[in-house]
Amino acid sequence: MSKNFNLANAVWRHSLSAPQSVAIAHNGQTLSYEQFAARAKDVAQRLSKSRHWQTRHDKPFSVGILLSRGLDACVAILGASWAGATYVPISLKLPEDKIIAILSASQLGAIIIDAEGAKLLTDAVLAACPELIIRVDQQGEAQSASQTPYDFSKPVQVNANDLAYVIFTSGTTGTPKGVMIEAGSVHNYLHTIVDRLNLQATDRALETCDISFDFSVHNMFATWQAGAALYILPATLVMNAVKFARTAQLTVWNSVPSLLGMLQLLKVLQTNCLPDLRVTVLGGEALPESTARLWQEVAPNTEIFNLYGPTEATVFCLAQVFSRQAPITSGRDFVSIGVALDGCEAMVVDAVGKQLADGSAGELAIAGAQLAQGYMGQPELTAQKFPVLNGKRWYLTGDYAVKDTSGVFHCLGRIDNQVKISGYRIELEEIDAALRLVSGRDLVGTVAWPVVDGVAKGLVGFIAGTTMDSGELVISLKQKLQPYMVPQRVISLDHMPMNSSGKVDRNALTKMLTEATPSAI
């Protein structure tokens, strides 16, 4: 038999070699690897009742995952994988029309829900759902071996080019796009990253992400690949993440940098308060140097990895270890995004896909074993974003970047975060960097405002957790930025709006300004 690329393989192996080791812990409950595998098998058996599963060799079998973060979500995802299916995570925070759009685009064979997911099954949503709906938080019907159409003693055979999962982008500017990730791509990533981070079976790793954010793929499957324990931070305890990590004696921290910024505002980041941490993985957005240096004091025994990667390149594809000598992105005060992981390549290209010389800024392109198959049902967009350049398939990330003379890559922000004001092209991330510098705060955001007839007329900055006067901040910014880059106003917020991935939500900031009364703006 050919090699099996099923994502559930590692859990199956550990259920045999270390059955009593903890696989998941959440809200005082734990599942050993033996228990985890048993529950996944039960889900696989229940999925096998679907007529779509029984004809899966003729067409893909996809399973929607509409659950809140926790043990049941992990069981649902592993159970779908165990059955050889493609799992499609759906955020509970999405509005009804976006959920329906994802269900319609995915052509699911089944959907798995819990109590929270069930609340979203309106008549309109149900009309878009597949016939088979499974409540994973309820016991399945017992099935004898003769009733089971497949031997689920081990995960179903999956080939390298079979789809492991499909993650839909937020779709804030249109219809959600389904990014199709092959099992072979995840296999390459997991083996590379577990070795790169030196994850161990004795590790206790933090999970902070919604299952619809592909950072969760790293948190779950890299942890289980190593045979380690995944500790899921309850959504209600995010602001108590440090206490949670200390109490659980976590050894691996996984989060977006913004979470550290939020914890800094709460004044809970004390020197040496997390001595057990040995690995810190930060990704999903730019890592300010100040945040990395503060975290070194908080967790003095940890090695900090700044990881970069778009969903279309299977979680993360570049890495930079932070140290006092780590390269910092000039003008941004961000930690560099480093160099490509094994099996991946990166280059900076111009508008026509020609590779630029070191030191020249352009669009970051990624190639290698981790590239997505493309966008579900969108061949034209796939061809546009995954062009063949010099005989090799690449993904154009939409990130503005530069490669320095030592071969290290630096991300300069999103190309679509460039705005034009009075004829000058401005990168919002550069203004964000100046806001961090003058305020001493990491949670900041800049938006173009007002926008008249599609043209930006000015800029507004936002800072969370500062008592500094807006006028003083603007004066300080004038000493750091060109006149045309200085925001007309800087607004202080008690809480910075964050999107479902834990990043600063510029759309929400713009909405604040749009919905403000005339006297307020």
Beta strands, then each sheet from edge to edge (+ up, - down):
strand 1: 22-26
strand 2: 29-32
strand 3: 62-66
strand 4: 86-89
strand 5: 110-113
strand 6: 132-135
strand 7: 163-168
strand 8: 178-182
strand 9: 204-207
strand 10: 229-232
strand 11: 252-255
strand 12: 279-283
strand 13: 303-308
strand 14: 318-322
strand 15: 328-329
strand 16: 334-335
strand 17: 339-340
strand 18: 344-349
strand 19: 362-368
strand 20: 374-375
strand 21: 388-389
strand 22: 392-403
strand 23: 409-414
strand 24: 418-421
strand 25: 424-427
strand 26: 444-448
strand 27: 451-452
strand 28: 455-456
strand 29: 459-464
strand 30: 489-493
sheet 1: 2+ 1- 10- 9-
sheet 2: 4+ 3+ 5+ 6+
sheet 3: 7+ 8- 20+
sheet 4: 11+ 12+ 13+ 14- 17+
sheet 5: 15+ 16-
sheet 6: 18+ 19- 22+ 21-
sheet 7: 18+ 19- 22+ 23-
sheet 8: 24+ 25-
sheet 9: 26+ 29- 30-
sheet 10: 27+ 28-
end
